[in-house]
Amino acid sequence: MRNDFDFAPLYRSSIGFDRVFSLLTNAQQRVQAIDTWPPYDIVKTGDNGYRIQMALAGFADADLEITQERNVLVVKGQKADEKDGEYLHRGIAGRAFERRFELADHVKVENASLTNGLLSIELKREIPEAMKPRKIAIGRGAGTQAPLQIEGEKQEAA
């Protein structure tokens, strides 16, 4: 059973949110195909700070690749083939993966670290100064005239 949401009523009262609605539609379509490996957490660390933590036991720094393409963060993992012997039981997953995270506008990757099998990616939202809220002064409209001022005689300095 698939539920499609109709965002048409929201278009009447919002401007510039086209991308958000398309993201919601795409996310709704991808829900069926979500892979649960590797497990990860997303933590909000402050007003503009986030952290993604991924459990990657057995992976080394050289086995991982992290890239940011516009508003998408891509984490890829590919373990090098190891010839340690014949496995009788293999419980630690070491398969290749690619995990994508949709990022909001102005979210940048600050740093990434791999410690004790836990990959931590620090993210920060940096809103440009031009996009921050600003106070708008209220001026006189075109239909009203400013009161006339009478200038006094200017005295010249000698």
N, C-alpha and C positions, 0 to 999 in steps of 0.2 A: 504494500500500500504506500502510495506516495502522496504527500501533501504539498501542493504548490501554493505559495503565498502570492497574493496579488498586491503589488506595491503601488498600483495606479493611484489610489486615493492619496498616497503620501506625496506624489509628484505635484499635486495641486497646491500644497502648503509648504513646500520646501524647494530651495534653489541651490543647485550645485552639489546635490547628494547623489547624482547619477552613479558615480563610482561605488558608493556605499551599497546602493541597491543591487548593482551587478555583482559585488563581492558576496552579498547575502545569497543571491540566486546561485552563484557558483559554489558556495560553501554547502548549500542545500543539496546540490547535485553530487558533491564529493563525499557526503556523509556515508553513502553506501560502500565506498571503496577505501575507507580509512584503514591503514595498516597500524597495528598497535605496537610495533617494534621499531626502534628501541623506545622504552618508556621515557617520558619526559614530564617535567613540571614547568609551569610558567608562574613566576612570582612577581608581584608588584612591590618594588623596593622603596618607592617614594612617589611623589606627585608625577614626576616625569621619568622615573627609572623602572626598568624591568629586568628580569633575569630568566633565561631559559636554562634548565638543568636537564641533561640527558645522561642516563645510565648506560655507559659504554664499557663494560668490563672486558678486558683483553685487548682493547684498541690502544694504539700508541698515537702520539702526535702526528707522525708521518702517515698514518692510516686515514686521517681525517682531512676534509677540505671544507672550509666555510666560505661562502660567497654571498654578497648582497647585490642583487640585481633589481634596481629601482625599489619597489616596495615588497620584494620577496627575499627572504633569507633562506638560503639553501645549505643544508648540512649533509655532506656525503661521507660515507665510510666504506672503505674497501681494505680488508685485511690481506696482508701478504701471505702467500701460501707457506705453511710451515710443515716440515717433514720431521716431526718429533717422534713418530712411530705410528702404530696402528691404534686408533681409538676404539675401545670397547664400549664406551658410553660417552656421548658428547652432549653435555647439558649447558655449557656456556655458548650462547649463540655468537657466532662470529661472521654471520652472513653480511653481504653488502647491503647498504641501505641508502636511501635518499629521503630526507625529511624537509618539507617546505613549510615556511611560516609566512603568512601574509602580514606585512607591517603597515601601520598607519603612516600617513604622510609625516615627514620630518623625523622619523625614528631612525637612529643611526646606531651601528654596532660600536660600542666603546672598546671592548676587549673580550678575549676568550681564553679559558685556561682548562687544562685537563689534569685533575688531581684525584688519585685513588679511584680511577674508573668513572669519575663524574665530570662531564664536560659542562662548564658554566660559561654562558654567553651573556655579557652585560650589555643592555640596550638603554639608550637615552633618547627621549623626545626633546628636540631642540626647535622650538617655534621661532622663526625669524622675527626680528623686531618689527618689520613692516606688517606682520600678520597678527601681532598681539593686539588685544583690545586697546582702543584709544578713545579719549573723550572728545566729542564733537562740540565745538562752540556754537551756540545759537546766535545767529546774526539777524539783521533786519532783512525782511523780504524785499522784493523788487517794487512792491506797491507802496511802501512807506518811504518817506523822505527823512533824512537826518535833519535835525534842527539846524538852522543857519547860525553860524558863529560870526560875530563881527570882530575883525582883527583890529587891534590898536595899532597906532603908528609905531613902527620899528625904530628904535633909537640906535644909531650906528656908534660903535665905539671909536673914540678918537685916538 
